Amino acid sequence: MLLINNSGFGAYGEFPSPGIDHTLKMVDVNVRAPVELTGRLWDELKRRGGMVATVASLAGFQPTPLMTTYAATKSFMLDWSVALDAEAKRHGIRCVAICPGPVSTNFSKAAGFASSTGLGGQTSDECADEAVRGMAAHQPVVVTGWKHKILAVFSARLPKPWAAAIGLRMIQRLRLDRFVKKA
Ligand SMILES: NC(=O)c1ccc[n+]([C@@H]2O[C@H](COP(=O)([O-])OP(=O)(O)OC[C@H]3O[C@@H](n4cnc5c(N)ncnc54)[C@H](OP(=O)(O)O)[C@@H]3O)[C@@H](O)[C@H]2O)c1
């Protein structure tokens, strides 16, 4: 049995932009829904064995200013999935946290950007190929893209306040405001 927790969306801007209702919906879709779905299917997963693949993000490896809630939802899912994998192995269930960097999908538009942010990254096929290979190898964490792998190792080792301060400077330099859809 394979459960893929993929649904999710992001937002850019100073907290609570673009609004507290939107932010809470993000917590519901990115965190509450996958935890609930997995929980409700848990007995069946235990009975049949299988895998829970959860799409977290590179953003889950460090606190990320200007995407505070989105990144925190992905940190939750990353830690949750890794801990669950350790706990559930003995029941024949493996859990894989898939952590992409930027991928060309509808994600930027859903996050409130009018056009591509020019961050580059992977195509969805490249990302999915790597994710599937990682799942087949039962890797608890699959960071897709070699540059993203290096970034993940580096940022996860920094003290969190440093990672947040460096992240803020880097994101400000990207001037993502240019791409935000005007209300
Ligand atoms: N693209 C990136 O750069 C990137 C990087 C790291 C992680 N991720 C993660 O990858 C996952 C997939 O995103 P994507 O890049 O494929 O973006 P996407 O093209 O915008 O797809 C988002 C998916 O989430 C579903 N969804 C969004 N809002 C929802 C809501 N309110 N209720 C139920 N379902 C909702 C969408 O369903 P509908 O099609 O029915 O709307 C769609 O299946 C997300 O968890 C995202 O956080 C993306």
The ligand as an SDF file (V2000), in Angstrom:
LIG
                    3D

 48 52  0  0  0  0  0  0  0  0999 V2000
    7.2500   23.3520   -6.6440 N   0  0  0  0  0  0  0  0  0  0  0  0
    8.1640   23.6020   -5.7270 C   0  0  0  0  0  0  0  0  0  0  0  0
    9.0680   24.4400   -5.9300 O   0  0  0  0  0  0  0  0  0  0  0  0
    8.1550   22.8190   -4.4350 C   0  0  0  0  0  0  0  0  0  0  0  0
    9.3230   22.7690   -3.6660 C   0  0  0  0  0  0  0  0  0  0  0  0
    9.3290   22.0660   -2.4870 C   0  0  0  0  0  0  0  0  0  0  0  0
    8.1950   21.3910   -2.0790 C   0  0  0  0  0  0  0  0  0  0  0  0
    7.0730   21.4590   -2.8210 N   0  0  0  0  0  0  0  0  0  0  0  0
    5.8850   20.7400   -2.3330 C   0  0  0  0  0  0  0  0  0  0  0  0
    5.4490   19.8560   -3.3340 O   0  0  0  0  0  0  0  0  0  0  0  0
    4.0560   19.5640   -3.1280 C   0  0  0  0  0  0  0  0  0  0  0  0
    3.3500   19.6370   -4.4540 C   0  0  0  0  0  0  0  0  0  0  0  0
    3.3780   20.9880   -4.9090 O   0  0  0  0  0  0  0  0  0  0  0  0
    3.5970   21.3610   -6.4540 P   0  0  0  0  0  0  0  0  0  0  0  0
    4.9380   21.9610   -6.5950 O   0  0  0  0  0  0  0  0  0  0  0  0
    3.2280   20.2240   -7.3330 O   0  0  0  0  0  0  0  0  0  0  0  0
    2.5640   22.5670   -6.5940 O   0  0  0  0  0  0  0  0  0  0  0  0
    1.1800   22.6270   -7.3490 P   0  0  0  0  0  0  0  0  0  0  0  0
    1.3740   22.3540   -8.7900 O   0  0  0  0  0  0  0  0  0  0  0  0
    0.5820   23.9620   -6.9430 O   0  0  0  0  0  0  0  0  0  0  0  0
    0.3260   21.4270   -6.7230 O   0  0  0  0  0  0  0  0  0  0  0  0
   -0.1920   21.5450   -5.4170 C   0  0  0  0  0  0  0  0  0  0  0  0
   -1.0110   20.3290   -5.0720 C   0  0  0  0  0  0  0  0  0  0  0  0
   -1.6050   20.5600   -3.7810 O   0  0  0  0  0  0  0  0  0  0  0  0
   -3.0220   20.4990   -3.9030 C   0  0  0  0  0  0  0  0  0  0  0  0
   -3.6500   21.5560   -3.0940 N   0  0  0  0  0  0  0  0  0  0  0  0
   -3.2760   22.8620   -3.0400 C   0  0  0  0  0  0  0  0  0  0  0  0
   -4.1000   23.5420   -2.2240 N   0  0  0  0  0  0  0  0  0  0  0  0
   -5.0140   22.6380   -1.7590 C   0  0  0  0  0  0  0  0  0  0  0  0
   -6.1390   22.7250   -0.8710 C   0  0  0  0  0  0  0  0  0  0  0  0
   -6.4920   23.8810   -0.3030 N   0  0  0  0  0  0  0  0  0  0  0  0
   -6.8300   21.6010   -0.6210 N   0  0  0  0  0  0  0  0  0  0  0  0
   -6.4910   20.4180   -1.2010 C   0  0  0  0  0  0  0  0  0  0  0  0
   -5.4430   20.2740   -2.0580 N   0  0  0  0  0  0  0  0  0  0  0  0
   -4.7160   21.3720   -2.3200 C   0  0  0  0  0  0  0  0  0  0  0  0
   -3.3300   20.7450   -5.3710 C   0  0  0  0  0  0  0  0  0  0  0  0
   -4.5550   20.1440   -5.6910 O   0  0  0  0  0  0  0  0  0  0  0  0
   -5.4290   20.6990   -6.9480 P   0  0  0  0  0  0  0  0  0  0  0  0
   -4.6240   20.4130   -8.1650 O   0  0  0  0  0  0  0  0  0  0  0  0
   -6.6830   19.9350   -6.8280 O   0  0  0  0  0  0  0  0  0  0  0  0
   -5.5890   22.1750   -6.7210 O   0  0  0  0  0  0  0  0  0  0  0  0
   -2.1430   20.0740   -6.0560 C   0  0  0  0  0  0  0  0  0  0  0  0
   -2.3480   18.6960   -6.1520 O   0  0  0  0  0  0  0  0  0  0  0  0
    3.5740   20.5640   -2.0840 C   0  0  0  0  0  0  0  0  0  0  0  0
    3.4740   19.9170   -0.8290 O   0  0  0  0  0  0  0  0  0  0  0  0
    4.6740   21.6150   -2.0430 C   0  0  0  0  0  0  0  0  0  0  0  0
    4.7610   22.2560   -0.7900 O   0  0  0  0  0  0  0  0  0  0  0  0
    7.0190   22.1460   -3.9940 C   0  0  0  0  0  0  0  0  0  0  0  0
  1  2  1  0
  2  3  2  0
  2  4  1  0
  4  5  1  0
  4 48  2  0
  5  6  2  0
  6  7  1  0
  7  8  2  0
  8  9  1  0
  8 48  1  0
  9 10  1  0
  9 46  1  0
 10 11  1  0
 11 12  1  0
 11 44  1  0
 12 13  1  0
 13 14  1  0
 14 15  2  0
 14 16  1  0
 14 17  1  0
 17 18  1  0
 18 19  2  0
 18 20  1  0
 18 21  1  0
 21 22  1  0
 22 23  1  0
 23 24  1  0
 23 42  1  0
 24 25  1  0
 25 26  1  0
 25 36  1  0
 26 27  1  0
 26 35  1  0
 27 28  2  0
 28 29  1  0
 29 30  1  0
 29 35  2  0
 30 31  1  0
 30 32  2  0
 32 33  1  0
 33 34  2  0
 34 35  1  0
 36 37  1  0
 36 42  1  0
 37 38  1  0
 38 39  2  0
 38 40  1  0
 38 41  1  0
 42 43  1  0
 44 45  1  0
 44 46  1  0
 46 47  1  0
M  CHG  2   8   1  16  -1
M  END
$$$$
